[in-house]
Amino acid sequence: MGFADDLQRVCLVQIERSREIVRRTLLEILSDCVDGSPVGNPDLWKANQGVISSREAYREEAFTYNAANPGKRRKGTSRQVVNKKFPLAVGKGYTGGRFKNNWQVGIGFINAAVEETPDASGSGSLKRAATVFDGLKLGMVIYVSNNLPYAKRLEYGWSKQAPSGMVRLSLQNTGQALKKTADAVRGEA
């Protein structure tokens, strides 16, 4: 084995390490986006604020004015019972997580897919991304998108759960994610 072969082997190892650093960094940034994505909570929706106030007032009154046992709640005022007495105006049967499950990744193109299944954990988005990133080569262009019609509104403060968005916050941490990943890959060498 000559010098050229040794040099080529070292170069190939460094290219693979660099690819792994990029892949893991992208997953870290996407994970921040997914984790920061709001999950719909009907209790926070404006249309339900009157009902939520009524529930709280009813429970407070039941606690405060229980003549039989001062300082204790009256029977029939558990959260489940009160929620049945004061049903939400909108969002009954709603399952959150569709937005979290719609982070899509494309290499060389924008992936326009839309997932219909809610996934409040966001693990579906991350699994799909990891599969795409496995085929990543240095120099490729990567697109990350969320194709739901309200994605842009969520990014720009529509949700109280993510008033500063997700993408902009995740991108601010790119340097930290890159350093963390590079240190990890270096430590594995």
Secondary structure as a PSIPRED ss2 file (coil, helix, strand):
# PSIPRED VFORMAT (PSIPRED V4.0)

   1 M C   1.000  0.000  0.000
   2 G C   1.000  0.000  0.000
   3 F H   0.000  1.000  0.000
   4 A H   0.000  1.000  0.000
   5 D H   0.000  1.000  0.000
   6 D H   0.000  1.000  0.000
   7 L H   0.000  1.000  0.000
   8 Q H   0.000  1.000  0.000
   9 R H   0.000  1.000  0.000
  10 V H   0.000  1.000  0.000
  11 C H   0.000  1.000  0.000
  12 L H   0.000  1.000  0.000
  13 V H   0.000  1.000  0.000
  14 Q H   0.000  1.000  0.000
  15 I H   0.000  1.000  0.000
  16 E H   0.000  1.000  0.000
  17 R H   0.000  1.000  0.000
  18 S H   0.000  1.000  0.000
  19 R H   0.000  1.000  0.000
  20 E H   0.000  1.000  0.000
  21 I H   0.000  1.000  0.000
  22 V H   0.000  1.000  0.000
  23 R H   0.000  1.000  0.000
  24 R H   0.000  1.000  0.000
  25 T H   0.000  1.000  0.000
  26 L H   0.000  1.000  0.000
  27 L H   0.000  1.000  0.000
  28 E H   0.000  1.000  0.000
  29 I H   0.000  1.000  0.000
  30 L H   0.000  1.000  0.000
  31 S H   0.000  1.000  0.000
  32 D H   0.000  1.000  0.000
  33 C H   0.000  1.000  0.000
  34 V H   0.000  1.000  0.000
  35 D H   0.000  1.000  0.000
  36 G H   0.000  1.000  0.000
  37 S C   1.000  0.000  0.000
  38 P C   1.000  0.000  0.000
  39 V C   1.000  0.000  0.000
  40 G C   1.000  0.000  0.000
  41 N C   1.000  0.000  0.000
  42 P H   0.000  1.000  0.000
  43 D H   0.000  1.000  0.000
  44 L H   0.000  1.000  0.000
  45 W C   1.000  0.000  0.000
  46 K H   0.000  1.000  0.000
  47 A H   0.000  1.000  0.000
  48 N H   0.000  1.000  0.000
  49 Q H   0.000  1.000  0.000
  50 G H   0.000  1.000  0.000
  51 V H   0.000  1.000  0.000
  52 I H   0.000  1.000  0.000
  53 S H   0.000  1.000  0.000
  54 S H   0.000  1.000  0.000
  55 R H   0.000  1.000  0.000
  56 E H   0.000  1.000  0.000
  57 A H   0.000  1.000  0.000
  58 Y H   0.000  1.000  0.000
  59 R H   0.000  1.000  0.000
  60 E H   0.000  1.000  0.000
  61 E H   0.000  1.000  0.000
  62 A H   0.000  1.000  0.000
  63 F H   0.000  1.000  0.000
  64 T H   0.000  1.000  0.000
  65 Y C   1.000  0.000  0.000
  66 N C   1.000  0.000  0.000
  67 A C   1.000  0.000  0.000
  68 A C   1.000  0.000  0.000
  69 N C   1.000  0.000  0.000
  70 P C   1.000  0.000  0.000
  71 G C   1.000  0.000  0.000
  72 K C   1.000  0.000  0.000
  73 R C   1.000  0.000  0.000
  74 R C   1.000  0.000  0.000
  75 K C   1.000  0.000  0.000
  76 G C   1.000  0.000  0.000
  77 T C   1.000  0.000  0.000
  78 S C   1.000  0.000  0.000
  79 R H   0.000  1.000  0.000
  80 Q H   0.000  1.000  0.000
  81 V H   0.000  1.000  0.000
  82 V H   0.000  1.000  0.000
  83 N H   0.000  1.000  0.000
  84 K H   0.000  1.000  0.000
  85 K H   0.000  1.000  0.000
  86 F C   1.000  0.000  0.000
  87 P C   1.000  0.000  0.000
  88 L C   1.000  0.000  0.000
  89 A C   1.000  0.000  0.000
  90 V C   1.000  0.000  0.000
  91 G C   1.000  0.000  0.000
  92 K C   1.000  0.000  0.000
  93 G C   1.000  0.000  0.000
  94 Y C   1.000  0.000  0.000
  95 T C   1.000  0.000  0.000
  96 G C   1.000  0.000  0.000
  97 G C   1.000  0.000  0.000
  98 R C   1.000  0.000  0.000
  99 F C   1.000  0.000  0.000
 100 K H   0.000  1.000  0.000
 101 N H   0.000  1.000  0.000
 102 N H   0.000  1.000  0.000
 103 W E   0.000  0.000  1.000
 104 Q E   0.000  0.000  1.000
 105 V E   0.000  0.000  1.000
 106 G E   0.000  0.000  1.000
 107 I E   0.000  0.000  1.000
 108 G C   1.000  0.000  0.000
 109 F C   1.000  0.000  0.000
 110 I C   1.000  0.000  0.000
 111 N C   1.000  0.000  0.000
 112 A C   1.000  0.000  0.000
 113 A C   1.000  0.000  0.000
 114 V C   1.000  0.000  0.000
 115 E C   1.000  0.000  0.000
 116 E C   1.000  0.000  0.000
 117 T C   1.000  0.000  0.000
 118 P C   1.000  0.000  0.000
 119 D C   1.000  0.000  0.000
 120 A C   1.000  0.000  0.000
 121 S C   1.000  0.000  0.000
 122 G C   1.000  0.000  0.000
 123 S H   0.000  1.000  0.000
 124 G H   0.000  1.000  0.000
 125 S H   0.000  1.000  0.000
 126 L H   0.000  1.000  0.000
 127 K H   0.000  1.000  0.000
 128 R H   0.000  1.000  0.000
 129 A H   0.000  1.000  0.000
 130 A H   0.000  1.000  0.000
 131 T H   0.000  1.000  0.000
 132 V H   0.000  1.000  0.000
 133 F H   0.000  1.000  0.000
 134 D C   1.000  0.000  0.000
 135 G C   1.000  0.000  0.000
 136 L C   1.000  0.000  0.000
 137 K C   1.000  0.000  0.000
 138 L C   1.000  0.000  0.000
 139 G C   1.000  0.000  0.000
 140 M C   1.000  0.000  0.000
 141 V C   1.000  0.000  0.000
 142 I E   0.000  0.000  1.000
 143 Y E   0.000  0.000  1.000
 144 V E   0.000  0.000  1.000
 145 S E   0.000  0.000  1.000
 146 N E   0.000  0.000  1.000
 147 N C   1.000  0.000  0.000
 148 L C   1.000  0.000  0.000
 149 P C   1.000  0.000  0.000
 150 Y C   1.000  0.000  0.000
 151 A H   0.000  1.000  0.000
 152 K H   0.000  1.000  0.000
 153 R H   0.000  1.000  0.000
 154 L H   0.000  1.000  0.000
 155 E H   0.000  1.000  0.000
 156 Y C   1.000  0.000  0.000
 157 G C   1.000  0.000  0.000
 158 W C   1.000  0.000  0.000
 159 S C   1.000  0.000  0.000
 160 K C   1.000  0.000  0.000
 161 Q C   1.000  0.000  0.000
 162 A C   1.000  0.000  0.000
 163 P C   1.000  0.000  0.000
 164 S C   1.000  0.000  0.000
 165 G C   1.000  0.000  0.000
 166 M C   1.000  0.000  0.000
 167 V H   0.000  1.000  0.000
 168 R H   0.000  1.000  0.000
 169 L H   0.000  1.000  0.000
 170 S H   0.000  1.000  0.000
 171 L H   0.000  1.000  0.000
 172 Q H   0.000  1.000  0.000
 173 N C   1.000  0.000  0.000
 174 T H   0.000  1.000  0.000
 175 G H   0.000  1.000  0.000
 176 Q H   0.000  1.000  0.000
 177 A H   0.000  1.000  0.000
 178 L H   0.000  1.000  0.000
 179 K H   0.000  1.000  0.000
 180 K H   0.000  1.000  0.000
 181 T H   0.000  1.000  0.000
 182 A H   0.000  1.000  0.000
 183 D H   0.000  1.000  0.000
 184 A H   0.000  1.000  0.000
 185 V H   0.000  1.000  0.000
 186 R H   0.000  1.000  0.000
 187 G H   0.000  1.000  0.000
 188 E H   0.000  1.000  0.000
 189 A C   1.000  0.000  0.000
